[in-house]
Amino acid sequence: QDAIDRKEKRSETFKTAVHGLETDTPALKTEELGRRAPQWVRDNLVTMCMRCKEPFNAITRRRHHCRACGYVVCARCSDYKAELQYDGNRLHRVCRECYIFLTGHTVLEDREEKHKGILEKGAAEVSSRSLLCSSLQLLDKNSKGGTRGWFVIPQDDPLVLYIYAAPQDVRAHTSIPLLGYQVKDLPQSDSRHLFQLVQSRQVYTFVADTEELKQRWMRVMARSAAGITDPEDEEEEDAD
């Protein structure tokens, strides 16, 4: 089952990632919850529950949609029902947050509130305010295999590269501090557009979908690695 999950993630989840956030659907305003049918977030744009951030799997944690906000959530986070005005006030499955808003009822928290760590930044939110975001492939150390994902350098955290499994995930699975790295161009190999981040013995090799995208990433990463975070500093560097 693990092999099936990995295959599904690689072959389906990232077919849409290369298109960026063009597939995003606008979120409902708070006052519209329950009054207007939401546009559902597509299943293959997330790999984890958009509420509790636990990863989905085919058996114990399956995908469900909140009928109020359209988020993809697990069964535990959508184990609530509320009347929805847009469907004749019929009861529908909703997430905990929408249940509280729509009913006014309080829900006892059965687990300690997790501190929002550095990786718990939603991909869609961060991408909308990013220096650059796109699908890339990060190669293994032997450069033969690798993991394709959604890569983001946020405007409010420009010295860090965040790596998500999918462009709508609510938590990054890893991050790379860029300060001090060197950006190295590599010759095209087997129609692959390669470049690297290098610092001492630590080397990350990336594959971009196009040469133009590769050059954009190299420019942005080079500025972040040099600690250039102010637009004025960026202009001065370009002038030099």
PERA-V999250 format. One record per pair of residues at least 6 apart in sequence whose ideal C-beta (glycine too) atoms are under 6 Angstrom apart, sorted by the first residue. I is the first residue (numbers start at 1). J is the second residue. D is the distance in Angstrom with one decimal. If there is no record, write none. Layout:
# PERA-V999250
I;J;D  I;J;D
This chain:
# PERA-V999250
1;58;5.9  12;44;5.2  13;44;5.0  13;166;5.1  14;148;4.8  16;23;5.6  17;135;4.2  17;150;5.3  17;167;5.1  18;135;4.5  21;127;5.6  25;39;3.7  28;38;5.3  33;68;5.0  33;98;5.8  33;101;5.9  34;68;5.5  34;84;4.8  34;85;5.1  34;102;5.1  35;85;4.8  35;86;5.9  36;86;5.5  37;86;5.0  38;69;5.5  38;70;3.3  39;70;5.6  40;65;5.0  40;70;4.5  41;70;5.7  41;71;5.9  41;72;5.1  41;168;5.7  43;63;5.3  45;166;5.5  45;167;6.0  45;168;3.9  46;72;4.8  46;166;5.6  46;168;4.7  46;169;5.6  47;165;4.3  47;166;5.0  47;169;5.7  48;55;4.7  48;169;5.7  49;73;5.1  49;74;4.1  49;77;5.6  50;71;4.3  50;72;5.5  50;73;5.8  50;170;5.0  51;73;5.0  51;77;4.1  51;95;5.6  52;77;5.2  53;170;5.4  53;171;4.6  56;63;5.6  61;74;4.9  63;72;5.3  64;73;5.7  64;75;6.0  64;78;4.7  66;73;5.7  66;78;5.8  66;94;5.1  66;95;4.0  66;98;5.7  67;92;3.9  67;93;5.8  67;94;5.8  68;94;4.5  68;98;3.8  69;98;5.4  71;95;6.0  73;95;5.0  77;95;5.5  77;96;5.8  78;93;5.2  78;95;5.2  80;94;5.4  80;96;6.0  80;99;3.8  81;91;4.4  82;94;4.8  82;99;5.3  82;102;4.3  82;103;5.5  83;89;4.4  83;91;5.9  84;92;5.1  96;107;5.8  119;171;5.6  119;172;4.4  120;171;4.9  122;170;4.5  123;150;5.6  123;164;4.3  123;167;5.3  123;169;4.9  124;168;5.3  126;152;5.1  126;154;4.8  127;133;4.2  127;152;5.4  129;155;4.9  130;152;5.0  130;153;6.0  130;154;5.4  131;153;4.6  131;155;5.8  131;158;5.7  131;220;5.3  132;153;5.5  132;220;4.6  133;152;4.2  135;150;6.0  136;151;4.7  136;206;5.1  136;208;5.9  137;146;4.9  137;148;4.6  137;207;4.1  138;146;5.5  138;147;5.4  138;206;5.9  139;146;3.9  139;205;4.3  140;146;5.4  143;205;5.7  149;163;5.1  149;164;5.9  149;165;5.7  150;164;4.2  150;167;4.4  151;163;5.7  152;162;4.8  153;161;5.6  153;220;6.0  158;224;5.4  158;229;4.9  159;178;5.5  159;179;5.0  159;224;5.4  160;175;5.3  160;177;5.6  161;176;4.4  161;178;5.7  162;172;4.2  162;175;5.1  163;172;5.9  163;174;5.0  164;172;5.1  165;173;5.8  178;224;4.2  178;225;4.9  179;227;5.8  180;199;5.6  181;197;4.5  181;199;4.6  181;225;4.4  182;198;4.8  183;218;5.1  183;221;5.0  183;222;4.5  184;196;4.3  184;198;5.4  185;195;5.6  186;194;3.9  186;195;5.8  192;207;5.0  193;208;4.4  193;211;5.2  193;214;4.2  194;207;5.9  195;206;5.6  195;214;5.6  195;218;5.4  196;203;5.8  196;205;5.1  197;204;4.3  208;214;3.7  228;234;5.5
